[in-house]
Amino acid sequence: MAEPILRLDGLRKRFGGLAVTDGVSLEVPPGEIHAVIGPNGAGKTTLIHQVSGTLRPDAGRVVFAGRDVTALSLARRARLGLARSFQVTSILPGFTALENAALAVQARSGSSFRFLRPAASEAALNQAAMDALERTGLADRAAVPAAALSHGERRQLELAIALAMQPRLLLLDEPLAGAGPEETERLVALLRGLKRRYAFLLVEHDMQAVFALADRISVLVYGRIVATGTPDAIRADPEVRAAYLGEDEAA
Ligand SMILES: Nc1ncnc2c1ncn2[C@@H]1O[C@H](COP(=O)(O)OP(=O)(O)OP(=O)(O)O)[C@@H](O)[C@H]1O
């Protein structure tokens, strides 16, 4: 396997007496969509929070692009290219799609645009923002205020905002939550198109989407990974079947 872009090494987090992540280790190579699935309360969101930097693990390490980022803040991790999308970005409804993406570009680039003349700086910002909108299929909605976008388009914009941060790996926590069948189809196609260019760590309840998108899947049960493998291997894994007994999702 290629040198991983993300390596989780024995992550542990307890809430009171409950070990919510109980020694989680996994590796995501560049360009992989790695999904984490598991029953409700398995610890998936808690795991994502530790990777993004929202929560500090009690033990274990988060290594991103060869660097131990366990002690770094969410913002520092984001600047290194470990970005999070969905359920966190606050889209500014009064601003257009392009302005929303441009703000993200500006946040990522810090002061670097200030060294350009104002006009050149604005053009460069808008170009980078437009690139992000193009990659998420929103180019023709650039001038539309975010408040006027459909639910699905707002999800696309959240993704564009994350891409404007020039990530190397994107954390996606339930990107399909609340999306209807058509929106789901569009977002799945969009994510599939972004695969290889970016790596993804994906938590998602829509099993059909997970099995269609993921290169590899890790199954989390009571804070422990019980299996990691390709969708076919996971489908056939007896422990996974046991974990989902009574649920037909992994069948
Ligand atoms: N801040 C907290 N304080 C105490 N307990 C917490 C906290 N956050 C999560 N938990 C508990 O940790 C367990 C795992 O929660 P988590 O949200 O990570 O699971 P999940 O796999 O994402 O669940 P779901 O699929 O339902 O979203 C749950 O029992 C939850 O009640």
The ligand as a Tripos MOL2 file, in Angstrom:
@<TRIPOS>MOLECULE
LIG
   31    33     1     0     0
SMALL
NO_CHARGES

@<TRIPOS>ATOM
      1 N1        -19.7310   14.1330   24.6730 N.pl3     1 LIG1
      2 C1        -20.1870   12.9260   25.0730 C.ar      1 LIG1
      3 N2        -20.3570   12.6370   26.3760 N.ar      1 LIG1
      4 C2        -20.7880   11.4290   26.7690 C.ar      1 LIG1
      5 N3        -21.1010   10.4230   25.9360 N.ar      1 LIG1
      6 C3        -20.9680   10.6490   24.6200 C.ar      1 LIG1
      7 C4        -20.5090   11.9100   24.1170 C.ar      1 LIG1
      8 N4        -20.4650   11.8280   22.7580 N.ar      1 LIG1
      9 C5        -20.8880   10.5970   22.4250 C.ar      1 LIG1
     10 N5        -21.1790    9.8750   23.5450 N.ar      1 LIG1
     11 C6        -21.6310    8.4830   23.5710 C.3       1 LIG1
     12 O1        -20.6930    7.7230   22.8530 O.3       1 LIG1
     13 C7        -21.3340    6.6940   22.1230 C.3       1 LIG1
     14 C8        -20.9450    6.7740   20.6710 C.3       1 LIG1
     15 O2        -21.4790    7.9460   20.0770 O.3       1 LIG1
     16 P1        -21.1830    8.3790   18.5700 P.3       1 LIG1
     17 O3        -22.0730    9.5400   18.2840 O.co2     1 LIG1
     18 O4        -19.7370    8.5310   18.3550 O.co2     1 LIG1
     19 O5        -21.6860    7.0810   17.7870 O.3       1 LIG1
     20 P2        -22.0590    6.9230   16.2500 P.3       1 LIG1
     21 O6        -21.4880    5.6250   15.8270 O.co2     1 LIG1
     22 O7        -21.6520    8.1280   15.4870 O.co2     1 LIG1
     23 O8        -23.6320    6.8330   16.3470 O.3       1 LIG1
     24 P3        -24.7680    7.1700   15.2390 P.3       1 LIG1
     25 O9        -24.5800    6.1590   14.1510 O.co2     1 LIG1
     26 O10       -26.0330    6.9620   16.0110 O.co2     1 LIG1
     27 O11       -24.5550    8.5790   14.8050 O.co2     1 LIG1
     28 C9        -22.8240    6.8430   22.3790 C.3       1 LIG1
     29 O12       -23.1840    5.9370   23.3840 O.3       1 LIG1
     30 C10       -22.9450    8.2740   22.8460 C.3       1 LIG1
     31 O13       -24.0340    8.4090   23.7260 O.3       1 LIG1
@<TRIPOS>BOND
     1     1     2 1
     2     2     3 ar
     3     2     7 ar
     4     3     4 ar
     5     4     5 ar
     6     5     6 ar
     7     6     7 ar
     8     6    10 ar
     9     7     8 ar
    10     8     9 ar
    11     9    10 ar
    12    10    11 1
    13    11    12 1
    14    11    30 1
    15    12    13 1
    16    13    14 1
    17    13    28 1
    18    14    15 1
    19    15    16 1
    20    16    17 2
    21    16    18 1
    22    16    19 1
    23    19    20 1
    24    20    21 2
    25    20    22 1
    26    20    23 1
    27    23    24 1
    28    24    25 2
    29    24    26 1
    30    24    27 1
    31    28    29 1
    32    28    30 1
    33    30    31 1
@<TRIPOS>SUBSTRUCTURE
     1 LIG1         1 GROUP 0 **** ****
